[in-house]
C-alpha cells in the first residue's frame, strides 16, 4: 500500500499537544495515550506532515518508503494519529464507566472520628460540631460497612484517610477503629494502610510512637501551615486564641525521620510569593525539608477555596485556578533546588477516586458522603452507615447519574479531557460550571512536560538528538528518584 493511501486511513487525535523546547526542539504529547516525543526541527516537520496526511517523501526508494512507513506506524502506535473510525470520546466514556462500576480491589474510606476541632481557623470549610465524637454504635456500623465493602469487592486492600474536624481530638476512636480494621483485614487476607490529616497541635511523643511503631504504622501524615509565623498565627489559633506556629514546628521536629510528612501550605490572594518563600526558607533552615532515615518531609501549596457554604465569606481572598497555578509555579521555581512540577500528565478514568463505588467519606455521625468536603453537611449526605443506601436520596442519584462526558458538554469538547476527566463533581454539583471545577493540570501542562524532559535528560545523561520516546523512562526515573509534585 502506498504512503498516500495509508495516511488516508488515519486522522489526527483530538488530544495532541506541541510545545517548543529551548527553541530548537518540540515536545509532542498525546493526552489519550500519554505518549511523548522530543523532536528536532526535521522530525517535528515530519510529524506535522503525518498529522496533515501529507507525504513524507517523494522518493520511490524502497528503503525510504520503509522508513516512512515505520515513522507513520510509530505515530499511530503512540496515538498521535488514529484509525478514521476510532472514536476517542467513546473510548474515554468506556474507561470512565469501567472506573465507576467495575469492582475495585482497593477500598478507600475517609473517616472523621469527630467533627470537633481544637482550632478556630476563620476560613475552614468543615461543618464542625464540637459534640460529634463518634459513638460506639456508629463505630460498629462503620466496621460493618467496611466489612461488606471488602466482601462484595473481594478487596485486596483497605485504605483509610483520617480527617476531621481534628482527628486527634478523638484519637482513642481512631485507635479502636484501626485495631478493628486490622482484624477485618486479617480475616479476609486484605492489606491495610492509613494516612492522617491533622493540624499537628495535639501530636506528642506517645501518639507519634503509636502511629509510627504500632501494629499499623501510618504511611504518611499531613500537617498544615498558613504561611510564615506572623501570617500563620493571625489565622490559625486555638480555641483560647493562642498562636500555633511554634508548636507545630516543634511537632515537625518530633516527626522528622519517623514517617513521611507532607507539609501543606495554604495560600490566598492576599499573600505574596516572597511571604511564602519566607516560610519555605524557614523550613529549609531548620532542616525540615528533605530525607531523614529514608523518610521524606516535603511541602506543597494548596489554595484556600470557598468550596462549601461554611467558608463562602472567604471567597474574595481565594485564588481562581489559573491565578493559583501561576502563583504556585513562581513559588516552586524560586523555592526548590530543581524542577518541582514534574509529575507526568496521566490519563485517568475518574477525576476523583470517590466517584468509584468502592470509596466513601464517613463523618462522626455515620453520615456517608461522596466527597470529603461534604462531610458533616447533612444536605450533601447520600445515606448513613447504620442504614442501607437508598435511591430515595437525591444526592446519591445525583452522584450516580453524574456524567461529565455526555455529548455536547463542555468537557466532551475539551482538549484536556483525558487528563482531567470532567473536573471536581462536588464543585460542579454545588456551584455550577466555573474554572474551579477544572483540574489544575489545565494551566500547568506545558511546565510539567518541560520539567519532565529536563528530568529525563538529566537522569539518563542523554544529549538532545533525534526523536526520543521518553514517557516510560521518565516514569521509571520518577519512581527511582522519588520525584513528585
C-alpha positions in Angstrom: 0.0 0.0 0.0 1.5 3.4 -0.9 2.1 6.1 1.6 -0.7 8.4 0.5 -3.4 5.7 0.7 -2.1 4.5 4.1 -2.3 8.1 5.5 -5.9 8.4 4.5 -6.7 5.5 6.8 -5.8 7.8 9.7 -6.9 11.1 11.3 -5.1 13.2 13.9 -6.0 12.6 17.6 -8.1 15.4 19.3 -5.6 15.3 22.2 -2.3 16.2 20.6 -0.1 18.9 22.2 3.1 20.5 21.0 5.3 22.8 23.0 8.6 24.4 22.0 11.7 23.3 24.0 14.7 25.6 24.0 13.6 27.0 20.6 15.3 24.2 18.7 13.1 21.2 19.7 9.5 20.4 20.2 7.8 18.3 22.9 4.9 16.4 21.4 2.4 14.9 23.8 -0.8 12.8 23.4 -3.3 13.1 26.3 -5.1 9.9 25.3 -2.1 7.5 25.3 0.3 9.6 27.4 3.0 9.2 24.7 5.6 11.9 24.4 8.1 12.7 21.7 11.1 15.0 21.9 11.7 16.0 18.4 14.3 18.1 16.5 13.0 20.5 13.8 13.2 18.0 11.0 11.4 15.3 13.0 8.8 17.8 14.1 8.2 18.8 10.5 7.6 15.2 9.6 5.2 14.8 12.5 3.2 17.7 11.1 3.1 16.1 7.7 1.8 12.9 9.0 -0.9 14.7 11.0 -1.9 16.6 7.9 -1.9 13.3 5.8 0.9 14.7 3.7 3.7 12.6 2.0 6.9 12.4 3.9 9.0 11.9 0.8 8.6 11.8 -3.0 11.3 9.1 -3.2 10.4 5.7 -4.6 13.5 4.1 -3.0 12.3 1.0 -1.1 14.5 1.9 1.9 13.0 5.4 2.1 9.5 4.0 1.7 10.1 1.6 4.5 11.4 4.3 6.8 8.4 6.5 6.2 6.1 3.5 6.9 7.9 2.9 10.2 7.6 6.5 11.1 3.9 6.6 10.3 3.3 3.4 12.3 5.2 4.9 15.2 2.8 7.9 15.2 -0.1 5.5 15.0 1.1 3.3 17.9 1.8 6.4 20.0 -1.8 7.7 19.3 -0.9 10.9 17.5 -2.9 9.6 14.5 -5.8 7.2 14.9 -7.9 5.0 12.7 -10.6 7.0 11.0 -13.4 5.0 12.5 -12.0 5.2 16.0 -14.0 7.5 18.4 -11.7 8.7 21.3 -14.6 10.1 23.2 -16.4 6.8 23.2 -13.2 5.1 24.5 -12.9 7.6 27.3 -16.5 7.0 28.2 -15.8 3.3 28.5 -12.8 4.0 30.7 -14.9 6.3 32.8 -17.7 3.8 33.2 -15.3 1.0 33.9 -13.7 3.0 36.7 -17.0 3.7 38.3 -18.9 0.4 38.2 -16.3 -2.4 38.0 -15.4 -4.0 41.3 -12.4 -2.3 42.8 -10.0 -4.4 44.8 -8.9 -1.3 46.8 -11.4 0.1 49.2 -10.9 3.7 50.2 -12.6 5.2 53.3 -12.2 8.8 54.5 -13.3 8.8 58.2 -13.8 11.6 60.7 -13.7 10.2 64.3 -15.0 13.7 65.3 -16.1 16.8 63.5 -14.9 18.8 66.5 -11.6 20.7 66.4 -9.2 22.3 68.8 -8.5 25.3 66.4 -10.7 28.1 65.2 -9.5 28.9 61.7 -11.8 31.6 60.1 -11.6 30.1 56.6 -12.4 26.4 57.5 -14.6 24.6 55.0 -15.6 21.9 57.5 -19.0 21.6 59.1 -17.7 21.4 62.6 -19.6 20.1 65.6 -17.9 20.1 69.0 -20.2 17.4 70.3 -19.8 15.0 67.4 -17.5 12.4 68.8 -18.2 9.1 67.0 -20.4 6.9 69.3 -19.8 3.2 69.9 -22.9 2.2 67.8 -21.7 4.3 64.9 -18.2 2.7 65.2 -19.8 -0.7 65.0 -21.7 0.4 61.9 -18.6 1.7 60.3 -16.8 -1.6 60.8 -19.8 -3.5 59.4 -19.9 -1.1 56.4 -16.2 -1.7 55.7 -16.6 -5.5 56.0 -19.4 -5.5 53.5 -17.3 -3.5 51.1 -14.4 -5.9 51.5 -16.7 -8.9 51.0 -18.5 -7.5 48.0 -15.4 -6.3 46.2 -13.2 -9.3 47.2 -10.9 -6.4 48.3 -7.1 -6.8 48.4 -6.5 -3.6 50.3 -8.3 -1.3 52.7 -7.0 2.3 52.8 -8.3 4.8 55.4 -7.7 8.5 55.5 -8.3 10.0 58.9 -9.7 13.6 58.9 -11.9 15.8 60.9 -12.6 18.3 62.4 -9.4 17.3 64.0 -9.0 13.5 64.3 -6.6 13.7 67.2 -9.3 15.2 69.3 -10.8 11.6 69.3 -7.5 9.7 68.9 -8.9 6.8 71.0 -11.7 6.3 68.5 -9.1 6.3 65.7 -7.1 3.7 67.6 -10.1 1.5 68.2 -11.2 1.6 64.6 -7.7 0.9 63.4 -7.4 -2.2 65.5 -10.8 -3.4 64.3 -9.9 -2.8 60.7 -6.7 -4.8 61.2 -8.8 -7.7 62.5 -11.0 -7.4 59.4 -8.1 -7.3 57.0 -6.6 -10.4 58.8 -9.9 -12.2 58.4 -10.2 -11.5 54.7 -6.4 -11.6 53.8 -6.6 -7.9 52.9 -3.8 -5.4 53.2 -4.3 -2.2 55.4 -2.8 1.3 55.1 -3.8 4.6 56.6 -3.0 8.3 56.4 -3.6 11.1 58.9 -4.5 14.7 58.1 -4.0 16.8 61.2 -3.3 20.4 62.3 -0.5 18.8 64.4 -1.0 20.7 67.6 -2.1 17.7 69.6 0.7 15.4 68.5 3.0 14.3 71.2 5.7 11.6 71.6 3.2 9.0 72.8 0.9 9.5 69.8 3.8 9.6 67.4 5.2 6.3 68.9 1.8 4.7 68.3 1.3 5.8 64.7 4.8 5.1 63.6 5.7 1.9 65.6 2.3 0.4 66.5 0.6 -2.6 64.8 -0.2 -0.4 61.8 2.4 2.3 61.1 0.9 5.1 59.1 2.1 5.6 55.5 2.3 9.4 55.9 0.9 12.4 57.7 -0.2 15.8 56.5 0.2 18.9 58.6 -0.8 22.4 57.5 0.9 25.8 57.8 -0.8 29.0 56.8 2.4 31.0 55.8 5.3 32.4 57.8 4.9 32.8 61.6 3.1 36.2 61.5 0.5 35.2 58.9 0.0 31.7 60.2 -0.5 33.0 63.8 -3.0 35.6 62.6 -5.2 32.8 61.2 -4.5 29.5 62.9 -5.2 30.0 66.6 -6.5 27.5 69.1 -9.8 27.9 70.9 -8.2 30.1 73.6 -6.7 32.5 71.0 -3.1 31.2 71.4 -1.0 31.1 68.3 0.2 27.7 67.0 3.2 28.2 64.6 6.0 27.4 67.0 4.1 24.5 68.5 3.6 22.9 65.0 7.3 23.4 64.2 8.1 21.5 67.4 5.9 18.6 66.3 7.6 18.6 62.9 10.9 18.1 64.6 9.4 15.1 66.5 8.1 13.6 63.2 11.4 14.1 61.3 12.8 10.7 60.3 9.8 8.8 61.8 7.4 8.9 58.9 6.8 10.6 55.5 5.4 14.1 56.2 3.5 16.3 53.8 3.6 20.0 54.8 0.6 21.7 53.2 1.0 25.4 52.8 -2.3 27.2 52.5 -2.2 30.3 50.3 -4.6 33.0 49.2 -4.5 36.1 47.0 -3.5 38.4 49.9 -0.2 36.6 50.1 2.9 37.3 48.0 5.4 34.8 46.7 8.0 36.4 49.0 5.9 35.7 52.0 5.5 32.0 51.1 9.3 31.9 50.4 9.9 33.2 53.9 8.1 30.1 55.2 9.9 27.7 52.9 13.3 29.3 53.8 12.5 28.8 57.5 11.7 25.2 56.9 14.9 24.6 54.9 17.0 26.5 57.5 15.5 24.2 60.3 16.3 21.2 58.2 12.6 20.3 57.9 12.6 19.6 54.2 14.4 16.5 52.8 15.1 12.9 53.6 15.8 11.6 57.1 16.2 7.8 57.7 14.6 7.3 54.3 11.5 9.2 55.4 10.6 12.3 53.4 9.5 15.7 54.6 8.2 17.9 51.7 5.9 20.8 51.2 3.2 21.7 48.6 1.0 24.6 48.1 -2.8 24.5 48.4 -5.2 27.3 47.6 -7.9 28.4 50.1 -11.2 27.6 48.5 -14.7 28.7 49.2 -15.8 25.2 48.5 -18.7 24.9 51.0 -21.3 27.2 52.4 -19.3 27.4 55.7 -16.4 29.3 54.1 -18.2 31.5 51.5 -17.2 34.6 53.4 -13.6 33.9 52.3 -14.4 33.8 48.6 -13.0 37.3 48.0 -9.4 36.2 49.0 -9.5 32.9 47.1 -7.3 32.4 44.0 -9.0 31.3 40.8 -7.5 28.1 39.4 -5.5 30.0 36.8 -4.3 32.5 39.3 -3.2 29.8 41.7 -1.3 27.8 39.1 0.6 30.9 38.1 1.4 31.7 41.7 2.4 28.2 42.6 4.7 27.9 39.5 6.6 31.0 40.7 6.9 29.8 44.2 8.2 26.4 43.2 10.6 27.8 40.8 12.2 30.1 43.4 11.9 27.8 46.4 13.1 24.4 45.1 16.6 23.5 44.0 15.3 21.5 41.0 12.1 21.2 38.9 9.1 20.9 41.1 6.1 20.4 38.8 7.4 17.3 37.2 4.6 14.8 37.5 4.0 13.5 34.0 0.4 14.2 32.8 -1.6 11.0 33.2 -4.7 9.7 31.6 -7.2 8.7 34.3 -10.6 7.1 34.2 -12.0 9.3 37.0 -11.2 12.8 38.2 -11.5 11.6 41.8 -11.4 8.2 43.3 -14.6 9.0 45.3 -16.5 8.6 42.1 -15.9 4.9 42.2 -18.3 2.6 44.1 -15.6 1.5 46.5 -14.7 4.9 48.0 -16.8 6.8 50.6 -16.4 9.5 53.2 -18.0 8.9 56.7 -18.4 11.6 59.3 -18.6 11.1 63.1 -22.4 10.7 63.0 -22.1 7.9 60.4 -23.3 10.1 57.5 -21.9 9.0 54.2 -20.7 11.5 51.6 -19.0 11.1 48.2 -16.6 14.0 48.9 -14.6 14.7 52.0 -15.5 18.4 51.8 -19.2 17.4 52.2 -18.5 15.6 55.5 -20.7 16.9 58.3 -23.1 18.5 55.8 -26.4 16.7 56.1 -27.6 18.4 52.8 -24.8 16.6 50.9 -25.1 13.2 52.6 -26.1 10.1 50.5 -27.0 8.0 53.5 -25.8 6.6 56.8 -23.7 3.6 57.7 -26.4 2.5 60.1 -28.9 2.0 57.2 -28.8 0.6 53.6 -28.2 3.2 51.0 -31.4 4.1 49.1 -32.1 5.7 45.7 -34.6 7.9 47.6 -31.5 10.1 48.3 -31.5 12.9 45.8 -27.7 13.4 46.4 -27.0 9.7 45.8 -28.9 9.8 42.5 -27.0 13.0 41.5 -23.7 11.2 42.0 -24.8 8.0 40.3 -26.0 10.0 37.3 -23.1 12.4 37.1 -21.7 12.2 33.6 -19.1 14.8 32.5 -18.6 13.1 29.1 -22.1 13.5 27.8 -22.3 14.6 24.2 -22.2 18.3 23.7 -21.0 19.1 27.2 -18.1 21.5 27.7 -15.9 18.6 28.9 -16.7 16.4 26.0 -15.3 19.1 23.7 -12.2 19.9 25.8 -8.7 19.0 24.8 -7.7 18.4 28.4 -10.4 15.7 28.9 -8.2 12.5 29.1 -6.0 14.1 31.9 -8.8 15.8 33.7 -11.9 13.7 33.2 -14.5 16.3 34.0 -13.1 18.1 37.0 -14.5 18.1 40.5 -18.0 16.7 40.6 -18.8 18.2 44.1 -17.9 21.7 43.0 -19.9 21.2 39.7 -23.0 20.0 41.6 -22.9 22.7 44.3 -21.5 25.7 42.5 -22.1 25.1 38.8 -19.6 25.2 35.9 -16.8 27.5 37.0 -13.0 27.4 36.3 -12.6 25.9 39.8 -14.2 22.7 38.5 -11.3 22.0 36.2 -8.1 20.2 37.2 -5.1 22.5 37.7 -3.2 20.5 35.1 -5.0 22.7 32.6 -2.7 25.5 33.5 0.4 23.5 34.1 0.7 21.1 31.3 3.5 22.9 29.4 5.7 23.3 32.5 5.1 19.7 33.6 6.2 18.4 30.2 9.2 20.7 30.0 10.3 19.7 33.5 9.7 16.0 32.7 12.0 16.5 29.7 14.7 18.1 31.9 14.4 15.2 34.4 14.7 12.6 31.6 17.7 14.2 30.0 19.4 14.7 33.4 18.8 11.2 34.8 19.6 9.3 31.6 22.5 11.7 30.6 21.1 11.9 27.1 22.2 14.6 24.7 19.5 16.2 22.7 19.3 14.4 19.4 16.7 12.9 17.2 13.3 11.7 18.2 13.0 10.3 21.8 10.0 8.4 23.0 10.6 9.1 26.7 7.5 9.0 28.9 8.0 5.4 30.2 11.6 6.2 31.0 10.6 9.4 32.8 8.0 7.4 34.9 10.7 4.9 35.8 13.1 7.6 36.9 10.4 9.4 38.9 9.8 6.2 40.9 13.5 5.6 41.4 14.3 9.2 42.5 11.0 9.9 44.3 10.3 12.9 42.1 6.8 14.4 42.9 4.6 17.3 42.7 
